[in-house]
Amino acid sequence: MDDIVIYRKHGKTLAEARKPAEHMAAELSEEFDLTCAWHGDVLTFERFGVSGRLEIDDDQVGLIVNLGFLLSALKPSIEREVHKFFDENFAA
């Protein structure tokens, strides 16, 4: 498996940081047919070929994505999109 691991300071309250994370979860679920579930401040998601979690705490947000073999070729473009989303929604 190929992993994407990105952590970023968010400069928001936990409640403020959770709003874009919830938006991200809704978009991922709709666009990529991912099953998403919140477990406290950790959003887990999965579907065939990909799984991961989005973690939020008082200081930072982190995304860990495990890509299966077929999706590993898309790792650079997925990382670009994640960085763009984090830049737009979690700037410190």
C-alpha positions as CSV (number, residue, x, y, z in Angstrom):
1,M,0.0,0.0,0.0
2,D,1.0,3.6,-0.6
3,D,0.3,6.1,2.1
4,I,-0.4,9.8,2.2
5,V,0.2,11.4,5.5
6,I,-0.3,15.2,5.9
7,Y,-0.6,17.2,9.1
8,R,-1.3,20.9,9.3
9,K,-1.8,23.4,12.1
10,H,-5.2,24.9,11.7
11,G,-5.4,28.0,14.0
12,K,-9.1,27.4,14.7
13,T,-11.2,26.2,17.6
14,L,-12.0,22.5,17.5
15,A,-15.6,23.3,16.5
16,E,-14.4,25.6,13.7
17,A,-12.0,23.0,12.4
18,R,-14.6,20.3,12.4
19,K,-16.9,22.3,10.0
20,P,-14.7,22.0,6.9
21,A,-13.9,18.4,7.9
22,E,-17.6,17.6,7.8
23,H,-17.8,19.3,4.5
24,M,-14.9,17.2,3.2
25,A,-16.5,14.1,4.5
26,A,-19.8,14.9,2.6
27,E,-17.9,15.6,-0.6
28,L,-15.8,12.4,-0.4
29,S,-18.8,10.3,0.4
30,E,-20.8,11.7,-2.6
31,E,-18.0,12.0,-5.1
32,F,-16.1,8.8,-4.4
33,D,-18.7,6.6,-2.8
34,L,-16.7,6.4,0.4
35,T,-18.3,5.2,3.7
36,C,-17.5,7.8,6.3
37,A,-18.0,7.7,10.1
38,W,-17.0,10.0,13.0
39,H,-15.5,8.5,16.1
40,G,-15.0,11.4,18.4
41,D,-12.8,13.8,16.5
42,V,-11.6,11.2,14.0
43,L,-13.3,10.7,10.7
44,T,-12.7,7.3,9.2
45,F,-13.4,6.5,5.5
46,E,-13.1,3.6,3.2
47,R,-14.1,1.9,0.0
48,F,-12.4,-0.7,-2.1
49,G,-8.8,0.4,-2.7
50,V,-8.7,3.2,-0.2
51,S,-9.1,3.8,3.5
52,G,-8.0,6.4,6.0
53,R,-8.8,8.9,8.6
54,L,-9.0,12.6,9.2
55,E,-7.9,13.6,12.7
56,I,-8.7,16.9,14.3
57,D,-7.4,18.2,17.6
58,D,-7.0,21.6,19.2
59,D,-3.8,22.5,17.2
60,Q,-3.8,20.5,14.0
61,V,-5.6,18.5,11.4
62,G,-4.1,15.3,10.0
63,L,-5.0,13.1,7.1
64,I,-3.8,9.6,6.7
65,V,-4.8,7.8,3.5
66,N,-3.9,4.2,2.6
67,L,-4.0,3.7,-1.1
68,G,-4.3,0.3,-2.7
69,F,-2.2,-0.8,-5.6
70,L,-4.6,0.4,-8.3
71,L,-4.9,3.9,-6.8
72,S,-1.2,4.4,-5.9
73,A,-0.6,5.8,-9.4
74,L,-2.9,8.7,-8.4
75,K,-1.0,9.5,-5.2
76,P,0.6,12.8,-6.5
77,S,-2.7,14.2,-7.8
78,I,-4.5,13.2,-4.6
79,E,-1.8,14.8,-2.5
80,R,-2.1,18.1,-4.5
81,E,-5.9,18.2,-3.9
82,V,-5.5,17.5,-0.2
83,H,-2.9,20.3,0.1
84,K,-5.2,22.6,-1.8
85,F,-8.1,21.8,0.5
86,F,-6.1,22.2,3.6
87,D,-4.7,25.6,2.3
88,E,-8.3,26.8,1.7
89,N,-9.9,25.5,4.9
90,F,-7.2,25.0,7.6
91,A,-4.8,27.9,7.1
92,A,-3.3,28.8,10.5
